[in-house]
Amino acid sequence: MTTGYTALEIVEKNRKKPKKTSTSASIARAPFEDHEFTKVLPIPGIIDGYNNGINIVDQANQLRSYFTTHPNRTEKEFFPRIY
């Protein structure tokens, strides 16, 4: 599965303010300034697509793994005799 994005796509998402104890809190809290809990922030489209679509790709890989194309032992022994 592939998806194309341009560098200029921006998605606006409502994001929660990180806690003071989170890693890199001083950097992550800077865009929120004086907002209390949430703020609508612009996010690049490619990052939003990855964050929201990663589970779909994982499901596709999982479903694909159920159906293998590896021949079993009897097929490995039978086909060389045909040729």
OpenMM code with the backbone's topology and positions (N, CA, C; nanometers):
from openmm import Vec3, app, unit

residues = "MET THR THR GLY TYR THR ALA LEU GLU ILE VAL GLU LYS ASN ARG LYS LYS PRO LYS LYS THR SER THR SER ALA SER ILE ALA ARG ALA PRO PHE GLU ASP HIS GLU PHE THR LYS VAL LEU PRO ILE PRO GLY ILE ILE ASP GLY TYR ASN ASN GLY ILE ASN ILE VAL ASP GLN ALA ASN GLN LEU ARG SER TYR PHE THR THR HIS PRO ASN ARG THR GLU LYS GLU PHE PHE PRO ARG ILE TYR".split()
positions = [
    Vec3(0.0841, -0.1174, 0.0000),
    Vec3(0.0000, 0.0000, 0.0000),
    Vec3(0.0888, 0.1239, 0.0000),
    Vec3(0.0592, 0.2159, -0.0896),
    Vec3(0.1336, 0.3410, -0.0924),
    Vec3(0.0367, 0.4563, -0.0989),
    Vec3(0.0778, 0.5669, -0.0448),
    Vec3(-0.0013, 0.6881, -0.0463),
    Vec3(0.0914, 0.8027, -0.0796),
    Vec3(0.0459, 0.8926, -0.1663),
    Vec3(0.1289, 1.0058, -0.2036),
    Vec3(0.0876, 1.1315, -0.1302),
    Vec3(0.1856, 1.2097, -0.0907),
    Vec3(0.1613, 1.3365, -0.0228),
    Vec3(0.2480, 1.4431, -0.0861),
    Vec3(0.2004, 1.5661, -0.0800),
    Vec3(0.2847, 1.6783, -0.1198),
    Vec3(0.3415, 1.7408, 0.0069),
    Vec3(0.4486, 1.8156, -0.0094),
    Vec3(0.5143, 1.8759, 0.1068),
    Vec3(0.4315, 1.9890, 0.1671),
    Vec3(0.3343, 2.0393, 0.0925),
    Vec3(0.2588, 2.1557, 0.1389),
    Vec3(0.1264, 2.1216, 0.2056),
    Vec3(0.0898, 1.9937, 0.2110),
    Vec3(-0.0373, 1.9563, 0.2739),
    Vec3(-0.0307, 1.9798, 0.4247),
    Vec3(-0.1295, 2.0512, 0.4769),
    Vec3(-0.1370, 2.0779, 0.6202),
    Vec3(-0.2749, 2.0358, 0.6695),
    Vec3(-0.2779, 1.9644, 0.7811),
    Vec3(-0.4020, 1.9206, 0.8437),
    Vec3(-0.4075, 1.9857, 0.9811),
    Vec3(-0.5211, 2.0402, 1.0158),
    Vec3(-0.5347, 2.1013, 1.1473),
    Vec3(-0.6031, 2.0033, 1.2413),
    Vec3(-0.5379, 1.9738, 1.3516),
    Vec3(-0.5884, 1.8768, 1.4491),
    Vec3(-0.5950, 1.9403, 1.5868),
    Vec3(-0.6941, 1.8992, 1.6650),
    Vec3(-0.7068, 1.9420, 1.8024),
    Vec3(-0.6134, 1.8556, 1.8873),
    Vec3(-0.5110, 1.9159, 1.9450),
    Vec3(-0.4096, 1.8425, 2.0199),
    Vec3(-0.4164, 1.8761, 2.1682),
    Vec3(-0.3831, 1.7786, 2.2522),
    Vec3(-0.3812, 1.7986, 2.3968),
    Vec3(-0.2450, 1.8523, 2.4407),
    Vec3(-0.2465, 1.9348, 2.5426),
    Vec3(-0.1238, 1.9897, 2.5995),
    Vec3(-0.0532, 1.8798, 2.6802),
    Vec3(0.0768, 1.8565, 2.6569),
    Vec3(0.1466, 1.7518, 2.7311),
    Vec3(0.1652, 1.7903, 2.8783),
    Vec3(0.1779, 1.6903, 2.9627),
    Vec3(0.1996, 1.7136, 3.1051),
    Vec3(0.3392, 1.7717, 3.1284),
    Vec3(0.3563, 1.8333, 3.2419),
    Vec3(0.4859, 1.8921, 3.2758),
    Vec3(0.5936, 1.7859, 3.2934),
    Vec3(0.5547, 1.6657, 3.3271),
    Vec3(0.6515, 1.5587, 3.3523),
    Vec3(0.6875, 1.4793, 3.2266),
    Vec3(0.6272, 1.5109, 3.1125),
    Vec3(0.6564, 1.4345, 2.9913),
    Vec3(0.7963, 1.4670, 2.9399),
    Vec3(0.8508, 1.3773, 2.8595),
    Vec3(0.9822, 1.3981, 2.8013),
    Vec3(0.9761, 1.5166, 2.7062),
    Vec3(1.0748, 1.6025, 2.7110),
    Vec3(1.0823, 1.7235, 2.6283),
    Vec3(0.9603, 1.8127, 2.6489),
    Vec3(0.9125, 1.8225, 2.7690),
    Vec3(0.7917, 1.9008, 2.7987),
    Vec3(0.8093, 2.0468, 2.7634),
    Vec3(0.9259, 2.1031, 2.7887),
    Vec3(0.9451, 2.2459, 2.7614),
    Vec3(0.9323, 2.2760, 2.6124),
    Vec3(0.9771, 2.1853, 2.5273),
    Vec3(0.9671, 2.2050, 2.3825),
    Vec3(0.8243, 2.1783, 2.3352),
    Vec3(0.7643, 2.0711, 2.3842),
    Vec3(0.6312, 2.0311, 2.3382),
    Vec3(0.5214, 2.1244, 2.3888),
    Vec3(0.5417, 2.1894, 2.5023),
    Vec3(0.4403, 2.2788, 2.5582),
    Vec3(0.4469, 2.4191, 2.4991),
    Vec3(0.5564, 2.4534, 2.4317),
    Vec3(0.5752, 2.5893, 2.3787),
    Vec3(0.4626, 2.6362, 2.2859),
    Vec3(0.4135, 2.5558, 2.1923),
    Vec3(0.3068, 2.6047, 2.1033),
    Vec3(0.1746, 2.6339, 2.1753),
    Vec3(0.1560, 2.5808, 2.2934),
    Vec3(0.0292, 2.5981, 2.3638),
    Vec3(0.0218, 2.7308, 2.4386),
    Vec3(0.1357, 2.7908, 2.4684),
    Vec3(0.1452, 2.9188, 2.5384),
    Vec3(0.0501, 2.9244, 2.6567),
    Vec3(-0.0548, 3.0068, 2.6458),
    Vec3(-0.1465, 3.0252, 2.7589),
    Vec3(-0.2761, 2.9449, 2.7447),
    Vec3(-0.2866, 2.8605, 2.6416),
    Vec3(-0.4066, 2.7775, 2.6276),
    Vec3(-0.4066, 2.6724, 2.7378),
    Vec3(-0.5240, 2.6453, 2.7906),
    Vec3(-0.5286, 2.5559, 2.9064),
    Vec3(-0.5042, 2.4089, 2.8724),
    Vec3(-0.5921, 2.3471, 2.7942),
    Vec3(-0.5810, 2.2018, 2.7746),
    Vec3(-0.5590, 2.1599, 2.6294),
    Vec3(-0.6283, 2.2234, 2.5363),
    Vec3(-0.6178, 2.1821, 2.3957),
    Vec3(-0.5999, 2.3036, 2.3054),
    Vec3(-0.5505, 2.2760, 2.1857),
    Vec3(-0.5336, 2.3812, 2.0855),
    Vec3(-0.5327, 2.3149, 1.9482),
    Vec3(-0.5888, 2.3826, 1.8495),
    Vec3(-0.5853, 2.3330, 1.7124),
    Vec3(-0.4506, 2.3716, 1.6530),
    Vec3(-0.3727, 2.2705, 1.6150),
    Vec3(-0.2383, 2.2927, 1.5625),
    Vec3(-0.2270, 2.2406, 1.4200),
    Vec3(-0.1500, 2.3085, 1.3351),
    Vec3(-0.1266, 2.2576, 1.1995),
    Vec3(-0.0235, 2.1445, 1.2021),
    Vec3(-0.0555, 2.0368, 1.1332),
    Vec3(0.0325, 1.9197, 1.1268),
    Vec3(0.0538, 1.8860, 0.9796),
    Vec3(0.1769, 1.8570, 0.9373),
    Vec3(0.1999, 1.8161, 0.7982),
    Vec3(0.1180, 1.6911, 0.7638),
    Vec3(0.0636, 1.6886, 0.6422),
    Vec3(-0.0230, 1.5796, 0.5993),
    Vec3(0.0422, 1.4431, 0.6041),
    Vec3(0.1705, 1.4345, 0.5730),
    Vec3(0.2384, 1.3052, 0.5724),
    Vec3(0.2491, 1.2478, 0.7140),
    Vec3(0.2711, 1.3341, 0.8130),
    Vec3(0.2792, 1.2875, 0.9519),
    Vec3(0.1421, 1.2435, 1.0005),
    Vec3(0.0387, 1.3205, 0.9661),
    Vec3(-0.0968, 1.2832, 1.0054),
    Vec3(-0.1381, 1.1518, 0.9398),
    Vec3(-0.1033, 1.1333, 0.8129),
    Vec3(-0.1343, 1.0087, 0.7441),
    Vec3(-0.0657, 0.8892, 0.8074),
    Vec3(0.0582, 0.9071, 0.8478),
    Vec3(0.1311, 0.7985, 0.9142),
    Vec3(0.0674, 0.7663, 1.0490),
    Vec3(0.0404, 0.8683, 1.1287),
    Vec3(-0.0138, 0.8456, 1.2630),
    Vec3(-0.1523, 0.7814, 1.2588),
    Vec3(-0.2346, 0.8165, 1.1630),
    Vec3(-0.3706, 0.7640, 1.1567),
    Vec3(-0.3819, 0.6379, 1.0724),
    Vec3(-0.2843, 0.6092, 0.9882),
    Vec3(-0.2948, 0.4949, 0.8988),
    Vec3(-0.2022, 0.3804, 0.9308),
    Vec3(-0.1185, 0.3923, 1.0318),
    Vec3(-0.0226, 0.2858, 1.0609),
    Vec3(-0.0918, 0.1563, 1.0999),
    Vec3(-0.2029, 0.1649, 1.1674),
    Vec3(-0.2745, 0.0436, 1.2083),
    Vec3(-0.3313, -0.0305, 1.0874),
    Vec3(-0.3711, 0.0413, 0.9847),
    Vec3(-0.4259, -0.0208, 0.8643),
    Vec3(-0.3176, -0.1023, 0.7941),
    Vec3(-0.1974, -0.0474, 0.7846),
    Vec3(-0.0871, -0.1191, 0.7215),
    Vec3(-0.0527, -0.2426, 0.8024),
    Vec3(-0.0499, -0.2306, 0.9336),
    Vec3(-0.0211, -0.3463, 1.0178),
    Vec3(-0.1255, -0.4553, 0.9986),
    Vec3(-0.2523, -0.4189, 0.9848),
    Vec3(-0.3577, -0.5174, 0.9623),
    Vec3(-0.3393, -0.5847, 0.8269),
    Vec3(-0.3012, -0.5072, 0.7256),
    Vec3(-0.2802, -0.5645, 0.5926),
    Vec3(-0.1655, -0.6651, 0.5954),
    Vec3(-0.0582, -0.6313, 0.6626),
    Vec3(0.0550, -0.7250, 0.6739),
    Vec3(0.0153, -0.8500, 0.7502),
    Vec3(-0.0656, -0.8331, 0.8537),
    Vec3(-0.1100, -0.9482, 0.9318),
    Vec3(-0.1975, -1.0390, 0.8468),
    Vec3(-0.2922, -0.9841, 0.7736),
    Vec3(-0.3801, -1.0649, 0.6894),
    Vec3(-0.3012, -1.1331, 0.5786),
    Vec3(-0.2021, -1.0644, 0.5222),
    Vec3(-0.1205, -1.1217, 0.4165),
    Vec3(-0.0392, -1.2395, 0.4693),
    Vec3(0.0017, -1.2347, 0.5956),
    Vec3(0.0845, -1.3421, 0.6509),
    Vec3(0.0064, -1.4723, 0.6687),
    Vec3(-0.1253, -1.4661, 0.6757),
    Vec3(-0.2058, -1.5869, 0.6929),
    Vec3(-0.2032, -1.6750, 0.5681),
    Vec3(-0.1833, -1.6154, 0.4519),
    Vec3(-0.1887, -1.6884, 0.3256),
    Vec3(-0.0499, -1.6907, 0.2634),
    Vec3(0.0222, -1.7941, 0.2896),
    Vec3(0.1582, -1.8049, 0.2409),
    Vec3(0.1612, -1.8728, 0.1044),
    Vec3(0.2635, -1.8435, 0.0278),
    Vec3(0.2790, -1.9067, -0.1033),
    Vec3(0.3903, -2.0105, -0.1019),
    Vec3(0.4435, -2.0409, 0.0158),
    Vec3(0.5491, -2.1398, 0.0247),
    Vec3(0.4897, -2.2794, 0.0037),
    Vec3(0.5473, -2.3570, -0.0879),
    Vec3(0.4946, -2.4919, -0.1100),
    Vec3(0.5292, -2.5841, 0.0068),
    Vec3(0.4406, -2.6782, 0.0317),
    Vec3(0.4705, -2.7736, 0.1387),
    Vec3(0.5687, -2.8799, 0.0877),
    Vec3(0.6073, -2.9711, 0.1722),
    Vec3(0.7138, -3.0661, 0.1399),
    Vec3(0.6786, -3.1544, 0.0202),
    Vec3(0.5562, -3.2004, 0.0099),
    Vec3(0.5205, -3.2900, -0.1002),
    Vec3(0.5231, -3.2170, -0.2338),
    Vec3(0.4886, -3.0912, -0.2364),
    Vec3(0.4944, -3.0154, -0.3618),
    Vec3(0.6380, -2.9930, -0.4059),
    Vec3(0.7274, -2.9733, -0.3116),
    Vec3(0.8690, -2.9548, -0.3453),
    Vec3(0.9263, -3.0803, -0.4109),
    Vec3(0.8817, -3.1963, -0.3688),
    Vec3(0.9336, -3.3202, -0.4235),
    Vec3(0.8660, -3.3573, -0.5554),
    Vec3(0.7421, -3.3119, -0.5765),
    Vec3(0.6665, -3.3526, -0.6935),
    Vec3(0.7023, -3.2720, -0.8177),
    Vec3(0.7152, -3.1402, -0.8027),
    Vec3(0.7340, -3.0557, -0.9207),
    Vec3(0.8659, -3.0782, -0.9944),
    Vec3(0.9779, -3.1034, -0.9296),
    Vec3(1.0992, -3.1306, -1.0073),
    Vec3(1.0881, -3.2538, -1.0964),
    Vec3(1.0067, -3.3516, -1.0579),
    Vec3(0.9890, -3.4721, -1.1390),
    Vec3(0.9122, -3.4418, -1.2666),
    Vec3(0.8272, -3.3416, -1.2638),
    Vec3(0.7507, -3.3054, -1.3830),
    Vec3(0.8413, -3.2465, -1.4883),
    Vec3(0.9317, -3.1627, -1.4446),
    Vec3(1.0189, -3.0928, -1.5403),
    Vec3(1.1390, -3.1786, -1.5749),
] * unit.nanometer
topology = app.Topology()
chain = topology.addChain("A")
for resn in residues:
    res = topology.addResidue(resn, chain)
    for name in ("N", "CA", "C"):
        topology.addAtom(name, app.Element.getBySymbol(name[0]), res)
